[in-house]
Amino acid sequence: MHQCRYCISLEDVRPLQTAENTFFKFFQDKGIPLVFVLTKFDKLVRDKLDEIAGDEDHPTEWERQRAKQDASSFVEVFRTDLENATGKGVKVQAVSKKGELPKKHH
């Protein structure tokens, strides 16, 4: 079975473009499944943590959990945008369960 894997970096997310919507419709019309791969979730969490805690070297556990929650909420909104663009449900599944934030490099 053929499928199209479409990678989207969460490092610098932007709204879906008209050309992308056309691209998604092409595959939908051909009956070819689309698999969206959202990359760099850890960077999104780090960005959210920076928004919450600033540039603190030692964020609190509450700040870390809040950053993860905010990043997950962002992904849910983005998932809805993908569903609207494709006219189909989009399942989100984690592929890494490290549960750690990346170390900040100065």
C-alpha positions in Angstrom: 0.0 0.0 0.0 1.3 3.4 -0.9 1.2 6.4 1.5 2.6 9.9 1.7 4.6 10.9 4.7 4.6 14.7 5.2 7.0 16.0 7.9 6.2 19.2 9.7 8.7 20.8 12.1 7.2 22.2 15.3 10.3 24.3 15.6 8.9 27.0 13.4 5.2 26.3 12.8 3.3 28.4 10.4 -0.2 28.3 9.1 -0.9 25.7 6.4 -0.5 27.2 2.9 -3.0 27.0 0.0 -0.4 24.9 -1.9 -0.3 22.4 0.9 -4.1 22.1 1.1 -4.1 21.4 -2.7 -1.3 18.8 -2.2 -3.3 17.1 0.6 -6.4 17.1 -1.6 -4.5 15.4 -4.5 -3.6 12.5 -2.2 -7.1 12.3 -0.8 -8.6 12.2 -4.3 -6.3 9.4 -5.2 -7.1 7.5 -2.1 -3.5 7.6 -0.8 -3.2 7.9 2.9 -1.4 10.8 4.4 0.8 10.3 7.4 1.8 13.6 9.1 5.1 13.4 11.1 5.4 16.3 13.5 9.1 16.7 14.4 11.0 18.6 17.1 8.3 18.4 19.8 11.1 18.7 22.4 12.1 22.1 20.9 8.5 23.3 21.1 8.4 22.3 24.8 11.7 24.2 25.3 10.2 27.3 23.6 7.1 27.1 25.8 9.3 26.7 28.9 11.3 29.8 27.9 8.0 31.7 27.6 6.9 30.6 31.0 10.1 30.6 33.0 12.2 33.0 31.0 15.9 32.1 30.7 16.1 30.5 34.1 18.7 27.8 34.4 16.6 25.8 36.9 12.9 25.9 36.0 10.5 24.5 38.6 8.7 21.2 38.0 5.4 23.1 37.7 7.0 25.2 34.9 8.2 22.1 33.1 4.8 20.4 33.3 3.0 23.6 32.2 5.4 23.8 29.2 4.6 20.2 28.2 0.9 20.9 28.6 1.1 24.1 26.5 3.0 22.3 23.8 0.5 19.4 23.8 -2.4 21.9 23.5 -0.6 23.6 20.6 -0.3 20.2 18.8 -4.0 19.5 19.4 -4.9 22.8 17.7 -2.6 22.1 14.9 -4.1 18.6 14.5 -7.5 20.3 14.1 -6.1 22.5 11.4 -4.8 19.4 9.6 -8.2 17.7 9.9 -9.9 20.8 8.4 -7.3 20.8 5.6 -7.7 17.1 4.8 -11.4 16.5 5.7 -10.3 13.5 7.7 -9.4 12.7 11.3 -5.8 12.9 12.3 -4.4 10.7 15.0 -1.5 12.0 17.2 0.8 9.4 18.6 4.0 10.0 20.5 7.0 8.0 19.2 9.5 9.0 22.0 8.7 8.6 25.6 11.9 10.0 27.1 9.8 12.6 29.0 12.8 14.9 29.4 13.4 18.4 28.2 16.4 19.0 26.2 19.3 20.6 28.0 19.7 24.3 27.3 23.0 25.2 25.5 24.5 28.6 26.2 
